Amino acid sequence: MKQISEICPKEKCTGCQACVNICNKDAIKIDRDELGFSYPFIDPAVCVNCGLCGSVCPNNSDLPFNLPLKAIIANASDEAEQKTSTSGGLASVFARHIISCHGVVYGCSGADGKNVKHIRVESEAELLFLKGSKYVQSEIGETYRLAKHDLQAKRLVLFIGTPCQVAGLKSFLGQECENLYTIDFVCHGVPSQQLLNDHISQYVTPRDSYSISFRKKNVRGHSHYGVFVSPSSQTETIAGRYPDDYYITGFLQGLFYRESCYDCHYARKERVTDITLGDYWDRENNCKTLKNRKYGLSMLMVNTAKGQFLFKNCQHFIDYQPGELNDFIKRNAQLARPIAKHIHYDNFKKEYLTKGFKDAAQKYLANDIKMIKRSLLISRISTIIYKLPFMKVFYKKLLANIGILKSK
Ligand SMILES: Cc1cc2nc3c(=O)[nH]c(=O)nc-3n(C[C@H](O)[C@H](O)[C@H](O)COP(=O)(O)OP(=O)(O)OC[C@H]3O[C@@H](n4cnc5c(N)ncnc54)[C@H](O)[C@@H]3O)c2cc1C
């Protein structure tokens, strides 16, 4: 067995599988590490030493990065699109447009939670499978090959994925394709399917049929992070909410991502895609001009002329106002740097291997959960205090006095 190091250093491998897709001898196989992350290895019995797997790896090539041309705060004009999406519903707006032009969309499916993977979609009905962020690594499978086939057949193609997956596709294609549009999102990092399966095994068995989501919006439009499992045999959803749910809190705190996520080459403001999406939490109520913003707002970065063309063609289905790139970076640290490795990453790993997911996560997230709860409480109390009528007057007077002091 030849090692992954013949393709790229293991700690840098994002699992994009460009090497698997490029090998026409199918000599690259996938292995899983103890946490369930996939890594390629070369089968020497089949390998003809052509070197394609190494040269296609985005870690060994210089893909062009683009500084965004425009920063926009936006969401889908259609409230139902916002409601059924994780953030502002823009990914669905762009995907719908491509389908309406008889194009093909590649994105991540897996609402059943067991098998999160990229699929090819050709009809409006199938777009439903792509909706929603799945906070777990999606398997690319053979989708780069299929996309290449579609592009060669002169179909319009939209590929949506993590920045490293889009980099994998571009590296695999090896040339700029006029008919290809790409969208990524600001990415925290990805846990493995194995870790997610271990977590939800406390609620359901692998033989059960269920669906899963990671964010729920209530009737007032407030979005809650969690792991929401809906078994088909029950009307009730089993909800593990942030911060009590170990998977979602471990995800947001960076306790168990893929090794490469902690040194992510794509966690920066320059992007490899035409359009980048992310959450925009309008806590300051900056977006009053957007009339329809109950169920979510997104940051939208238009990175290329192609992105601009796609945005222009979808403009009728989007409400938007100008934003600022520096403001986006302030709100979303992964536009500047990768997330830091959790101090207990190694401890979690050791404990997971001996005691399993629940015990390991419980032990190493206990402190985080306590701190998060404390800060949530403080923020709730200050919101209530600030809403009291006399507090507003007091606050305004305080600000005015500060102004007077400053002018003196
Ligand atoms: C693992 C992960 C980490 C993220 N981290 C951040 C973050 O730190 N900050 C931030 O602002 N936003 C983050 N997001 C993006 C955010 O959750 C929204 O997806 C984004 O704002 C677009 O929202 P939407 O309503 O337009 O589309 P959504 O309804 O969220 O659809 C998103 C699209 O992304 C694709 N997708 C979903 N899950 C995956 C996956 N696991 N792998 C690859 N593609 C996927 C689907 O194909 C779909 O078309 C993350 C998303 C994921 C999946």
Ligand as a Chemical Component Dictionary entry (heavy atoms), coordinates in Angstrom:
data_LIG
# 
_chem_comp.id                   LIG 
_chem_comp.type                 NON-POLYMER 
_chem_comp.pdbx_formal_charge   0 
_chem_comp.three_letter_code    LIG 
# 
loop_
_chem_comp_atom.comp_id 
_chem_comp_atom.atom_id 
_chem_comp_atom.alt_atom_id 
_chem_comp_atom.type_symbol 
_chem_comp_atom.charge 
_chem_comp_atom.model_Cartn_x 
_chem_comp_atom.model_Cartn_y 
_chem_comp_atom.model_Cartn_z 
_chem_comp_atom.pdbx_ordinal 
LIG C1  C1  C 0 -19.898 22.815 7.542  1  
LIG C2  C2  C 0 -20.417 24.228 7.412  2  
LIG C3  C3  C 0 -19.825 25.261 8.132  3  
LIG C4  C4  C 0 -20.297 26.585 8.013  4  
LIG N1  N1  N 0 -19.695 27.571 8.739  5  
LIG C5  C5  C 0 -20.145 28.845 8.617  6  
LIG C6  C6  C 0 -19.521 29.927 9.332  7  
LIG O1  O1  O 0 -18.571 29.727 10.099 8  
LIG N2  N2  N 0 -19.995 31.185 9.152  9  
LIG C7  C7  C 0 -21.035 31.459 8.293  10 
LIG O2  O2  O 0 -21.423 32.624 8.157  11 
LIG N3  N3  N 0 -21.634 30.469 7.606  12 
LIG C8  C8  C 0 -21.229 29.178 7.739  13 
LIG N4  N4  N 0 -21.835 28.170 7.020  14 
LIG C9  C9  C 0 -22.801 28.540 5.971  15 
LIG C10 C10 C 0 -24.216 28.821 6.446  16 
LIG O3  O3  O 0 -24.644 27.813 7.339  17 
LIG C11 C11 C 0 -25.180 28.850 5.246  18 
LIG O4  O4  O 0 -25.079 27.653 4.516  19 
LIG C12 C12 C 0 -24.913 29.922 4.257  20 
LIG O5  O5  O 0 -25.027 31.150 4.912  21 
LIG C13 C13 C 0 -25.895 29.849 3.071  22 
LIG O6  O6  O 0 -27.186 29.819 3.529  23 
LIG P1  P1  P 0 -28.448 29.616 2.569  24 
LIG O7  O7  O 0 -29.674 29.856 3.382  25 
LIG O8  O8  O 0 -28.261 30.435 1.340  26 
LIG O9  O9  O 0 -28.376 28.118 2.064  27 
LIG P2  P2  P 0 -28.565 26.730 2.827  28 
LIG O10 O10 O 0 -29.996 26.336 2.911  29 
LIG O11 O11 O 0 -27.782 26.739 4.079  30 
LIG O12 O12 O 0 -27.871 25.743 1.762  31 
LIG C14 C14 C 0 -26.484 25.742 1.706  32 
LIG C15 C15 C 0 -25.909 25.067 0.483  33 
LIG O13 O13 O 0 -24.654 24.560 0.935  34 
LIG C16 C16 C 0 -24.497 23.214 0.582  35 
LIG N5  N5  N 0 -24.100 22.456 1.787  36 
LIG C17 C17 C 0 -24.829 22.190 2.889  37 
LIG N6  N6  N 0 -24.116 21.457 3.750  38 
LIG C18 C18 C 0 -22.905 21.243 3.168  39 
LIG C19 C19 C 0 -21.752 20.522 3.561  40 
LIG N7  N7  N 0 -21.671 19.865 4.710  41 
LIG N8  N8  N 0 -20.693 20.510 2.724  42 
LIG C20 C20 C 0 -20.740 21.148 1.530  43 
LIG N9  N9  N 0 -21.822 21.832 1.104  44 
LIG C21 C21 C 0 -22.884 21.891 1.927  45 
LIG C22 C22 C 0 -25.814 22.701 0.045  46 
LIG O14 O14 O 0 -25.541 22.111 -1.197 47 
LIG C23 C23 C 0 -26.694 23.936 -0.119 48 
LIG O15 O15 O 0 -26.873 24.223 -1.466 49 
LIG C24 C24 C 0 -21.396 26.855 7.143  50 
LIG C25 C25 C 0 -22.001 25.806 6.429  51 
LIG C26 C26 C 0 -21.528 24.501 6.557  52 
LIG C27 C27 C 0 -22.195 23.396 5.770  53 
# 
loop_
_chem_comp_bond.comp_id 
_chem_comp_bond.atom_id_1 
_chem_comp_bond.atom_id_2 
_chem_comp_bond.value_order 
_chem_comp_bond.pdbx_ordinal 
LIG C1  C2  SING 1  
LIG C2  C3  SING 2  
LIG C2  C26 DOUB 3  
LIG C3  C4  DOUB 4  
LIG C4  N1  SING 5  
LIG C4  C24 SING 6  
LIG N1  C5  DOUB 7  
LIG C5  C6  SING 8  
LIG C5  C8  SING 9  
LIG C6  O1  DOUB 10 
LIG C6  N2  SING 11 
LIG N2  C7  SING 12 
LIG C7  O2  DOUB 13 
LIG C7  N3  SING 14 
LIG N3  C8  DOUB 15 
LIG C8  N4  SING 16 
LIG N4  C9  SING 17 
LIG N4  C24 SING 18 
LIG C9  C10 SING 19 
LIG C10 O3  SING 20 
LIG C10 C11 SING 21 
LIG C11 O4  SING 22 
LIG C11 C12 SING 23 
LIG C12 O5  SING 24 
LIG C12 C13 SING 25 
LIG C13 O6  SING 26 
LIG O6  P1  SING 27 
LIG P1  O7  DOUB 28 
LIG P1  O8  SING 29 
LIG P1  O9  SING 30 
LIG O9  P2  SING 31 
LIG P2  O10 DOUB 32 
LIG P2  O11 SING 33 
LIG P2  O12 SING 34 
LIG O12 C14 SING 35 
LIG C14 C15 SING 36 
LIG C15 O13 SING 37 
LIG C15 C23 SING 38 
LIG O13 C16 SING 39 
LIG C16 N5  SING 40 
LIG C16 C22 SING 41 
LIG N5  C17 SING 42 
LIG N5  C21 SING 43 
LIG C17 N6  DOUB 44 
LIG N6  C18 SING 45 
LIG C18 C19 SING 46 
LIG C18 C21 DOUB 47 
LIG C19 N7  SING 48 
LIG C19 N8  DOUB 49 
LIG N8  C20 SING 50 
LIG C20 N9  DOUB 51 
LIG N9  C21 SING 52 
LIG C22 O14 SING 53 
LIG C22 C23 SING 54 
LIG C23 O15 SING 55 
LIG C24 C25 DOUB 56 
LIG C25 C26 SING 57 
LIG C26 C27 SING 58 
# 
